[in-house]
Amino acid sequence: MSLPASRPLYLVVFLACLVILGSAYYMELVIGLQPCPLCWIQRICFILVGLVCLAALLHNPQPKPPRTRALAARGYAIGLLIPTLFGATIAGRQVWLQRQPPDSLPSCLPSMDYMRDVLPFRDMLQLIFSGTADCAAVTWTFLGLSIAEGSLLLFIALTLFGLTQLLRSED
């Protein structure tokens, strides 16, 4: 089976990441939705995916031996899979939090600046990843999906793309 060339696909994914991030900042700055800590982590994952795709798009290993090309292609695929799997895990955690009763979650977290100044890094990360009622609040939906559910679906699609790039037999 012949697959499309990788570089145009990486361009499409890079542009999709720009649209996703632009939408997130639009929702924050124009609509007024404040991102929770789990949302920030998902944004960072989308940024990393976009940067990997940009690097794969700009890097052209064609003059190199085929083995080097295959190694570079696999490296980009692995570089893509790491943030997509992590992002899917975080989005899945947020979807799970959204399904919990609100009274079973902590009400809020201190500000990031306060946590960074006062708490040890490990404790700060533990608080951020635990999530709060803020992370569980569904304040906006599109096609019946919360932002976290949409992010989870996007991360799953990006993971499938990364797996396809990893397992493909030709560049």
C-alpha angles and dihedrals in degrees: 000000000000116000125201116263114279100232097064089047091051088051091053092049092046090052090046089054090051090052092047093050092043089052091049092052091044090054090049102042103031106026093035101233109153114217118234121222092267089052090054091052090051090051090052089051091052089049090052092048090050092049092050090049091048091051091048090048095049097040112083111188093175099118091052123088115281092250091057090047091052091048091051091048091051091047091055090047092052090044087054095046096055098063093036093054092044091047091049089051092051093044089048089052090052092049088051090051090051089058094053124094108266093232092060093063130075110259100232147336128240115258119282091244091054093046092048092051099043111026130066111253093250093053091047091053091047091054093046094050094044092066129209141226085278088062091048096051114107104209100158136026136188120196088350093303125118118228090258092051091049090049091050091053091048092049090049090051091048090049090053089050090051091049090049090052091047095050100039116119099214135040 
